[in-house]
Amino acid sequence: GTPPEDGGFLLGPRDCPHLVTHYLPDATGHKTPASFKPDAARANGWLRRLNAVCGEAAIGGLDFKGVVHSHPAGVTTPSRGDLAFAGATFGRATNADAAVLFLPIVCGGRFYPYAVTRDLRVRLVPLALV
């Protein structure tokens, strides 16, 4: 059968909205062969603990920047579900200042670096994972 979609969270310094410095695999998100629903509560808890233990000054206060995830063969663009997730993310009070959500897709061994703006416009961005 088709393997389930998989993914994780993109994090970066609060004061640099377009910089991603950390990746947190999402081991507890809901995964099917045609969908991936991130476990946002886990990521938020991880961020709170990391910022508290390391000290926000030491790490720049990490913020959620987006979700990278896989798609089934041939689906190289964000889905309706992905855009619904983006809309819900922008709708949270804690994300009131966010202008962009990174939503890269991995499909067929290729990386498609998408970003979604607050008005839910999708665009490819110069983004690389290192």
C-alpha positions as a Markdown table, in Angstrom:
| # | Residue | x | y | z |
|---|---|---|---|---|
| 1 | Gly | 0.0 | 0.0 | 0.0 |
| 2 | Thr | 0.9 | 3.6 | -0.1 |
| 3 | Pro | 2.9 | 4.8 | 2.9 |
| 4 | Pro | 1.3 | 7.5 | 5.1 |
| 5 | Glu | 2.2 | 11.1 | 4.7 |
| 6 | Asp | 4.6 | 12.4 | 7.3 |
| 7 | Gly | 6.1 | 15.7 | 8.4 |
| 8 | Gly | 7.2 | 18.0 | 11.1 |
| 9 | Phe | 7.4 | 21.5 | 12.4 |
| 10 | Leu | 9.6 | 24.3 | 11.2 |
| 11 | Leu | 10.8 | 26.7 | 13.9 |
| 12 | Gly | 13.0 | 29.8 | 14.1 |
| 13 | Pro | 13.8 | 32.9 | 16.0 |
| 14 | Arg | 10.9 | 35.1 | 16.9 |
| 15 | Asp | 12.6 | 38.3 | 15.7 |
| 16 | Cys | 13.4 | 36.8 | 12.2 |
| 17 | Pro | 10.1 | 36.0 | 10.5 |
| 18 | His | 11.6 | 34.4 | 7.4 |
| 19 | Leu | 14.4 | 32.3 | 9.1 |
| 20 | Val | 13.9 | 28.6 | 9.9 |
| 21 | Thr | 16.6 | 27.2 | 12.2 |
| 22 | His | 15.0 | 24.1 | 13.7 |
| 23 | Tyr | 13.0 | 21.0 | 12.5 |
| 24 | Leu | 10.9 | 19.0 | 15.0 |
| 25 | Pro | 9.6 | 15.7 | 13.6 |
| 26 | Asp | 6.0 | 15.2 | 14.4 |
| 27 | Ala | 5.8 | 11.6 | 15.7 |
| 28 | Thr | 2.3 | 12.0 | 17.0 |
| 29 | Gly | 0.4 | 13.7 | 14.2 |
| 30 | His | -2.4 | 11.9 | 12.4 |
| 31 | Lys | -1.1 | 10.2 | 9.3 |
| 32 | Thr | -2.9 | 8.5 | 6.4 |
| 33 | Pro | -1.8 | 7.7 | 2.9 |
| 34 | Ala | -3.7 | 10.9 | 1.7 |
| 35 | Ser | -3.3 | 13.3 | 4.7 |
| 36 | Phe | -1.2 | 14.6 | 7.5 |
| 37 | Lys | -2.6 | 16.5 | 10.4 |
| 38 | Pro | 0.1 | 17.9 | 12.7 |
| 39 | Asp | -0.1 | 17.6 | 16.4 |
| 40 | Ala | 0.1 | 21.3 | 17.1 |
| 41 | Ala | -0.4 | 20.9 | 20.9 |
| 42 | Arg | 2.8 | 18.8 | 21.1 |
| 43 | Ala | 4.8 | 21.4 | 19.1 |
| 44 | Asn | 3.5 | 24.3 | 21.3 |
| 45 | Gly | 4.4 | 22.4 | 24.4 |
| 46 | Trp | 7.9 | 21.6 | 23.0 |
| 47 | Leu | 8.4 | 25.3 | 22.2 |
| 48 | Arg | 7.3 | 26.5 | 25.7 |
| 49 | Arg | 9.6 | 24.0 | 27.4 |
| 50 | Leu | 12.5 | 24.8 | 25.1 |
| 51 | Asn | 12.1 | 28.6 | 25.5 |
| 52 | Ala | 11.8 | 28.1 | 29.3 |
| 53 | Val | 14.7 | 25.7 | 29.8 |
| 54 | Cys | 17.2 | 27.4 | 27.4 |
| 55 | Gly | 16.1 | 30.9 | 28.1 |
| 56 | Glu | 14.5 | 33.0 | 25.3 |
| 57 | Ala | 17.5 | 35.3 | 25.2 |
| 58 | Ala | 19.9 | 32.4 | 24.5 |
| 59 | Ile | 18.0 | 31.0 | 21.6 |
| 60 | Gly | 16.2 | 34.1 | 20.4 |
| 61 | Gly | 12.8 | 32.9 | 21.5 |
| 62 | Leu | 11.7 | 30.2 | 19.0 |
| 63 | Asp | 8.5 | 30.6 | 17.1 |
| 64 | Phe | 6.5 | 28.2 | 14.9 |
| 65 | Lys | 7.2 | 29.0 | 11.2 |
| 66 | Gly | 5.4 | 26.2 | 9.4 |
| 67 | Val | 5.0 | 22.5 | 8.6 |
| 68 | Val | 7.0 | 20.5 | 6.1 |
| 69 | His | 5.2 | 17.3 | 5.0 |
| 70 | Ser | 5.1 | 14.6 | 2.3 |
| 71 | His | 2.4 | 14.1 | -0.3 |
| 72 | Pro | 1.5 | 11.1 | -2.3 |
| 73 | Ala | 3.1 | 10.6 | -5.8 |
| 74 | Gly | 2.1 | 13.4 | -8.2 |
| 75 | Val | 0.7 | 15.8 | -5.6 |
| 76 | Thr | 3.3 | 18.5 | -5.6 |
| 77 | Thr | 1.2 | 21.5 | -4.4 |
| 78 | Pro | -0.6 | 22.3 | -1.1 |
| 79 | Ser | -4.0 | 20.6 | -0.8 |
| 80 | Arg | -7.3 | 22.1 | 0.4 |
| 81 | Gly | -6.6 | 20.5 | 3.8 |
| 82 | Asp | -3.2 | 22.2 | 3.8 |
| 83 | Leu | -4.8 | 25.6 | 3.1 |
| 84 | Ala | -7.5 | 24.9 | 5.8 |
| 85 | Phe | -4.6 | 24.3 | 8.2 |
| 86 | Ala | -3.0 | 27.5 | 7.2 |
| 87 | Gly | -6.2 | 29.5 | 7.6 |
| 88 | Ala | -6.7 | 28.0 | 11.1 |
| 89 | Thr | -3.1 | 28.8 | 12.0 |
| 90 | Phe | -3.5 | 32.4 | 10.9 |
| 91 | Gly | -6.8 | 32.7 | 12.8 |
| 92 | Arg | -5.2 | 31.9 | 16.2 |
| 93 | Ala | -4.6 | 35.0 | 18.4 |
| 94 | Thr | -1.1 | 33.8 | 19.1 |
| 95 | Asn | -0.3 | 34.1 | 15.4 |
| 96 | Ala | -1.8 | 37.6 | 14.9 |
| 97 | Asp | 1.5 | 39.0 | 13.7 |
| 98 | Ala | 2.4 | 36.2 | 11.3 |
| 99 | Ala | 2.4 | 37.2 | 7.7 |
| 100 | Val | 3.6 | 34.0 | 6.1 |
| 101 | Leu | 3.5 | 30.3 | 6.9 |
| 102 | Phe | 6.0 | 28.0 | 5.4 |
| 103 | Leu | 4.4 | 24.9 | 3.9 |
| 104 | Pro | 7.0 | 23.0 | 1.9 |
| 105 | Ile | 5.9 | 19.7 | 0.3 |
| 106 | Val | 8.1 | 16.6 | -0.3 |
| 107 | Cys | 6.9 | 14.5 | -3.1 |
| 108 | Gly | 8.7 | 11.8 | -5.2 |
| 109 | Gly | 12.0 | 12.7 | -3.5 |
| 110 | Arg | 11.8 | 16.4 | -4.5 |
| 111 | Phe | 11.4 | 19.4 | -2.2 |
| 112 | Tyr | 8.8 | 22.1 | -3.2 |
| 113 | Pro | 9.3 | 25.2 | -1.0 |
| 114 | Tyr | 5.9 | 26.7 | -0.6 |
| 115 | Ala | 4.8 | 29.5 | 1.6 |
| 116 | Val | 1.2 | 30.7 | 2.3 |
| 117 | Thr | 0.4 | 34.3 | 3.0 |
| 118 | Arg | -2.2 | 35.5 | 5.5 |
| 119 | Asp | -4.7 | 36.0 | 2.6 |
| 120 | Leu | -4.1 | 32.3 | 1.7 |
| 121 | Arg | -2.1 | 32.9 | -1.5 |
| 122 | Val | 0.4 | 30.1 | -2.2 |
| 123 | Arg | 3.8 | 30.8 | -3.7 |
| 124 | Leu | 7.1 | 29.1 | -4.2 |
| 125 | Val | 9.8 | 30.7 | -2.1 |
| 126 | Pro | 13.6 | 30.5 | -2.1 |
| 127 | Leu | 13.9 | 28.1 | 0.8 |
| 128 | Ala | 16.4 | 25.4 | 1.4 |
| 129 | Leu | 16.7 | 22.9 | 4.2 |
| 130 | Val | 20.3 | 22.3 | 5.3 |
